[in-house]
């Protein structure tokens, strides 16, 4: 099969969302038409059940067998973590040969793995090329082990639609949305690397929890705004939560949004995950600066959407994330106003010490102030845990993720693919060269960069 076609993306999301505002939302530079990973022989990894069935139809599997064959593939790909068709012993040898002639079970490439002194791991993952001048979009995925559970922080976009001023990813261009397969592949890669499939030996490098599963929880808190890539995120979480495959409970999946208010009801109805809100301020004027989408969907509208979130209850509380910025949003008056705003919403408040990154204008509140802020919230009856910074030494902590994809701009690749010569892209390359030092600094972590496992 030919490579996927790259097209200019005229919208930021597959669902109908109002047009972008300058300084609030960035439009994606490209969109990928095909959902599968790979090129001439596409990978079946990351496909939904209907797409698996479609692929079987394409190679001539009789209609009466498609449902059975799709179920067999689903089990081997998502329950057993198969990387070769030959291990599928309940599939006939003839069928295994036919599958191998047309498809693969390839994963995206792991460019590097960094392991923090606290056990946090960060993988730089390169997606398959979607064009002659596309070396493959790169994203970062983070694994955070604890004693009794392991949380995988997944990215939903290459870059981010939004421009939150305290977030490193927000300074990156929005290259494109990740496909369903690319989102779920992050979970599959993590389980590969950690030895987290049935019958595999658990990884001895780094730290893994003393639990049945190395990856027990998913948070959509990596690169990107999940609700601006709604359809692909929904379908990927459907694969992740399917009881016959990866089988991660929807109550162990948390979707974090900066406040795309029109999409929040759909998230509750169609994804059914736990919800986290990147709030970070209690006044519209300040949140307009920290989280500019607030100019479009102010705090009052956002909190109304939270009150109406399907399934919200004391057993399914909404998490409100609040980054602690010294002298910006950390006064005790801010803490009291936060309590007032959240009245009537089953909630917990997650206080996040600001994680520095190169070029940021903010600093973290001191621990004394964070504790005082937490006490105000706790005494009002809300759980107010302070998130322990994890992976700071490898720039894997909250708000620090940023990939190397911009080394070759997506729009430059589009121009080259269209036959425009070097003169036509000179201005873009000059802008790229002025940006590159910032990217290099973002990846110059203290911890060693380990080569990808072969």
N, C-alpha and C positions, 0 to 999 in steps of 0.2 A: 504494500500500500504506500502511496506517496506521503510525504511529510504533511502535517497539518498546515492549513493556510493561516497566515497572520493577517489580521484586518485591523483597521483603526477602530478603537472602541469609542462609540459615541455616547455611551452612558456609563455611570459608575456602578450600576447594579442591574441584574436581570429583572427584578421586580420594578414596577413603575415608581420611581422616586423623583421628587421635584428636582429641577436643574441645579447644577452646582453654583455656589457663590464664591467669588474670588476671595482667597484667604481662608476659606472654610473647607472646601472639598477640592481634591485634585481628580482630574479625569484620567482614566487608565490610558496608557499610550498604545497598547495592543490588546487584542483579545484572541484566545485560542479557540478554534471551532471544534476540534476533536477532543473527546473526553479521555481517550486512552493514553497511556504512557508508551513511548517508543515510536519507531519509525516504520520501516518496511514490514517488520513483524511486530505488531503491537503487543504490549503486555496486557494480560488479563487482570493484573493486580490493580485494585482500586475501582473496578467496575461494579455497578449496581446489578441486581438480579436481572432486570429487563435488558440491560446492555450485554450481560453475559449471554442471555438467550439470543439476542440479535447476532452476536459473533458466531454462535453455533449455527444459526440459520445460514450465515454467509458461507460457511464451509460445507454446507449440504447435509447437516445432521437432520434426519427425518423429524417431522413435526411431532410425532408421537413420543420421541425420545428427548426432546429438548428440555422439558421440565426436569426430568431425572438427571440428565447430564449437567444441567446448570446447578442442581443441588449438589452433585458430586464435586464439581469444581469449587463451589462455594465452601464446602467443608474443607477441602484440601488447601485452598488459598487463605481462608480467614480463620479456620479453627486449627489447622495443623501447620500453617506457615510454609507450605511447600514452595520450593524454588526450582523444581524440576518435575516435568510431567511423569517421568519414569517411576517416581515414588507412589503414584496414585494406583495402588494395586487393585482397587475395586473397579478400575476403569480398564476396558479391554486394551490389549497391546496395540491393536489396529487403531483404536480411537486415540491412544496416547501418541502414536506416531503421527496421526493426522493433526492433532493439536500442536505438536512440536514443529510441524512443517509450516504452520500458519501463525503461531503465536509464541510468546515467551511468558515467563513469570518474573521478568526483570524488575528490579527496583530502581529508583533514581540513584545517582552516584553520590556517595559520601565523600566530600572533598576533604574534610578534616573533622577530627573529634578533639575537643578540649575537655579536660576534667579538672574541675576546681578543687582547691584544697578542702572544700566542705562536701565533696562528692557529687556536686552538680555537674552534669554533662551538657555540652553544647555541640550539636552537629551542624556543620555547614553542608547543605544538601543542594546538589545541582540537578535540576530537572532536565529531561531530555530536550534536545534541540527541536525547535519548531520552524526552522528556516535555515537557509544556507549561511547566513551571517549571524545566526543565533547560537551562541555557545551553550545556551541553557540558562534559564533563570535560576538564581541562587536565593535560598531562604535559610533561616536559622530555626532550629527546633531544640528545645531545652528539656532535659529530664531532671527532676528534683526528687531524690530519694529521701525518705524518712524511715523511722524504725518500723512502722507498721503499714506503710503504703508508699507508692511511687506515683508521682504526678508528671504527666507529659504536657508541656506547654506548646501548643500547636499554632502555626501561622496559617492565615487564610488568604493573604495577599503578598505579592512581591512589592515591598514598600507598603505604603498606606494611603488610603483616600484622604485621611484627616491630617491636621496640622497642629496637633497639641504641642504647646511650646516647651513642655518639660520632658517630652518623649523623644528619644533618639530616632526611633523608626519614623516619627512624624517629619523629620528633616529630609527623608529620602523621597524621591519621586515615586509615584504610583506607576509601576511598570505594567502590571496586569493582575487580574484575579487568578488565584490558583484554581485548577479544575478539581472536581470531586476526587479523582484518582490521586492527584498530587497532595491533597489534604490527607486522605486516609493513608497514603504511602508513608507519611511521617510516623504514624503509629506502627505500621508494619516494620519499618526500618528500626525503630526503637526496640521492638520485640526481637528482631533479628540480632541486634547488637548486644542485647541484655540476656540472650538465651531464654526468652520468655515464652517459648512454644512448648506444647506437650512433648515430652521425651528429650528435650534439649537440656544441656548442662548450663546452669546459671553462670553468667559472666563473673570472673574473679577479679577483673580490673575495676577500680572504683568501688562504689558502695551500692548495694541493692537491699531492699527491705527484707526482713525476715517474715515473709508472707507468701501466700500461694502464688501471687502474681507480682512481677516486678513493676508492671504498669497497671495500676488499679484505677487511676483517675485521669481525666482529660480536662484541661482548661484551654479555652480558645482565647488566649491572652498573649499570643505571639505577635508576629508582624501582621498588621492589617486590622481593618474594622470588619468583623464577621457579617454584620447585617448589611453591608454593601456588597457582599458576595453570597446572598442569602441562599439561592437555589443549590449551589455547590456545597455550602456548609451544611445545609439541611440533609442533602443526600449522603454526604460523608458521615454525618453523625448517625444517620439511619443504618449505614453499614457497621459503624463502630458498636452500636447498641443491639444489633441483631443477635438473638439468643442462640442461633445455630452457627455463629461465627466468632467474631471478636468478643461479643457478649459483655460489653461494659454498660452497666446500668445507666439510664438517663439521669439518675440522681447523683451519679459520679461524674457527670459531664457538666461543666459550667461554661456558659457563654458570656463573655464580657463585652459590653458595648459602651461607647462614649455617649450614646443617647440618640440613636436614630429612631425617633419616637414612632413614626408610622409602621415600622417593622417589628416593634416589640410584641404586639398582640400575635402576629403571625409566628414569631419565634416560639411563643408559649404553646400555640396550637399545633404547629407542624414539627417543631424540634423537640419540645417538651423537656428541655434541659433546665438545670438551675440557672439563675440569672444573676449577673454581677453588673453593676453600674459604675463606670468611671466618673465619679462625681467631682471630687477634688476642690470644690468651692461651694460656699453657701450663698453667695451674692451673684446676680447675673453679670454685673460689670466685671468682676474678677474672673468668673468662669468663661466669659467671652474671650478673655485673654489666654487663659490656660487651656480651654477646650473650645475652640472657636465655633464648633457646630452648635454651641449654646445660643449663638445669635439667631439661629434658625429654629431651634427647639429649646426654649428657655426652661429653667429649672421647674417652674410650676407645671408645665406640660409634661416634662419628663417624669415627675413624681406622680402625676395623675395616671400615666401609662403604667407605672409600677404598681399602683394600687389596684389596677384592673388586670394585672398579669395573670393569665390562666393558671390556676393551681396554687397561687401564692397562699401560704398559711404559716402558722408557727412551725410546722414540720418542714416547710419548704420556703425558708426565708430568703429574701433577696439580700445579696451582699453589696454594700456600698463601699467602693474603694476610694481612699482619700490619701493622696500623697502629701507628705509633710514637708513643706517648703519654708525655710527659715525666714520669718518676718513677712511672709506673703499670705498664708492661709492658716496659720497655726496659733492664733490667739485664743484665749479662753472664751472670749465672746463668740468666736467662730464655732467653738465646740458647743456652746449653748444653743446657737442658732441651728446647728446641724441636728441637734436633738429635737428642736421645735419643728423643723422641716419634715422629719421622718415620722412624726407622730401618726399613729394609725397604720403604719406599714410594717408588717412582719419583717424585721431586718436585723442584720448584724453589720457592724462597721469595721472594715479592715483598714487599719492605719499602716501606711507604707512609707518607711523612711526613704527619702529621695536617693536614688542611685545615680551618682555623677557619671557624666560622659563628656568626651572632649568637646569643648566649645559651649557647654551649657552655661546659662547665666544664673542658674539657681544653686543653692546649697541646701543641705539637709538640716532640718530642725535639730537642736541638741536633744539628747535623750531625756533630760529633765523636763523639757517642754512637751515632748511626746508623751511622757508618763502623765503629766498633768492633764493634757488633752484627753488621754485615754480614761483617766479617772472621772472626768466630767461626763463622758459618754456612758461609762460603765455604771455610774451612780444613778443615771437616768433609766437604767434597766436594759441597756443594750450590750450585747457582747461586743467587745472592742479589742480584739487581738491586734498586736503589733506584728506585722509580717517580718519575720527574720530575713534580712537580706541574704540571698543565696546566689553564688556564682558571680559575685562582683569582680573577682580577679580575672575572669574570662569574659567580661562584658555580657553576662548571661542573665543578669538580674532584671527585675521589672523596669521597663522603659529604656533598656540599653541595646536592644537588638537592632542590627542593621547589616544588610548583606552587601556583597561586593558586586551585585548585578550591574551597578551603574558604570562599571569600568568600560562597558560598551553600551551606549544608550540604546534603548529599544527603538526609538524613532530613527536613529542612525541606521540600525539594521533594516528597518522598513524601507528606508531610502535606498540602501544598497541592494536589497532584494528586488526593488523596482527598477534597477539599472542605472540609478543616479551615481555619477562618478565621485571621485574624491573631492573635486571642487565644490560639489553640491552639499557635501556634509562637513566642509571645513569649519564652519561656524559652530556646529554641534561638537566636533572633536576638540576645538579650542576651549569651549565651555567645560567639556569633560576633563581636559587636562588640568584646568584650574580647580576642579572639584576633587581630583584623585587624592591629594594629600590628606584630606579629611577622612576619606574612606580608609586609607592605610592606617591612620591613627586609631580608627575605631576598632581595628582588628589586631592592634599591637598589644595583646594581652600578656600579662606576666606568666601565666601558666603555659606550659608547652603545648604546641599544636601537634597532635598525633596524626600520622598518616591513616587514611581510611583502611579498615580491615578488608582484605581481599577475599 
